[in-house]
Amino acid sequence: MSRLGRVTDSGVGRALRARVGGWLGVLRQDLWTVRADPLPPSTWLRWLPHGLVCLVAFGVTVGGTGDMNDNGHLGATLAFMVAGGQGGAMVLGMWRPVPAWWLSLSAFVVGAVAVRGRLGFDPETYTWPWTAAGIIAEMFVLLLLALRVPTRAAIAALAVTALLTYVLESLRDAERYDTTGVLSLSLFTVVVVVGTALRGRREARAQLVEQTTLTAEERTRRTLLEERSRIARELHDVVAHHMSVISIQAQVAPHLVENPPDELKENLAGIRQNALEALTELRRVLGVLRSEHAGPGEPLTDHAPQPTLDRLDALVENTRAAGREVITEINGERRPLPPGVELSAYRIVQEALSNVLRHAPGARATVRLTYQPDGLEVEVVNGRPTGPAPPSTGAGHGLLGMRERVAMLGGTMTAHPWHWDGFKVTAFLPDTPPADAPGTTRSTDATTDPRGGTS
């Protein structure tokens, strides 16, 4: 006959003990600590709530001392120590809520035990174990605790307070005192619920602000990438034109020399082959960029030539046709500029005039091009608008696009309000951008037009 040995342990028992042990460990970390957790000042009233708590704490100390001395028949020193502990716990709770709760609970136990032996001296009954001053002090302490500790810690503190109240009340009959256990615990529960709700609301608001900030940063980053992609697509035609010219020149060059050596033919053939390969790669990259932004049914290529400053007059005429007065000034000797500089200058003027149409109704604009020995200065200034600007439809990227174009060429840019509610955009584009540095850009705002809307 087989005999079964006694089972000493099981997986369920170990899991239960591990869970209880973990819960007790978390509870010890929450309630057995002296870490500082200051009460933040009010946004509007600054330190007024702190002053009110100190004033109430002073009233609790004075009122509690008199009550326990006169009605509780305690000595003046002991009554002051108990009431002072309760009032001091309120002040301490603004910086260290957990130690303040332990101090308030300790003062309550000492006072309740001291008064217990003197109950019934007078025909009048006495409120016990919680005095009126003790209830007020504990409510403040629990509220300050619930505002700044996790919900589990606030509930645990409330449970310990209820347990001590029940233990003290069960030690003596209720014939010779008015019990305050039910009333006090009801009030304590209310303040813990309110404090926990306020803390949850504050945390939710902080998370919302953080998420909003992340969303705004992501939107700005996405706008920047989109603008750089658009600039790359526009500059492709310029680069492709030069690569095509290099390829054709390398193919024609051997025919311009009588009896060209084989080394020359080989080198020119290599130049042409490299140019054709580079042109193929450029077209492949451009196809990827355009496919990301083309909608359903839209072609992936755009055969329209990129604009230069030769089309500036047509751009100004379009703005005038919209009902705006535009003055064009060209200073210095006009000369051909690198295609990238001309394209960037045209786009800067185009975006600046678009911002004038959106954000400065009725304002007169001035477009000024100054040809300098080392580059081109573009300046667009608008005067005071004659009416309020319409509301913006969303976050734009006009100034951001200008900044990227100027930085690509190694130039400088400023965008800021001008006299009498006007606005001024100035950009300098050098003839020969540095090869090893993108340049520096200074802008009042990368994406938001200070005239009151997004550009």
Order of alpha helices (4+ residues) and beta strands (2+ residues): alpha-alpha-alpha-alpha-beta-alpha-alpha-beta-alpha-alpha-alpha-beta-alpha-beta-beta-alpha-beta-beta-beta-beta
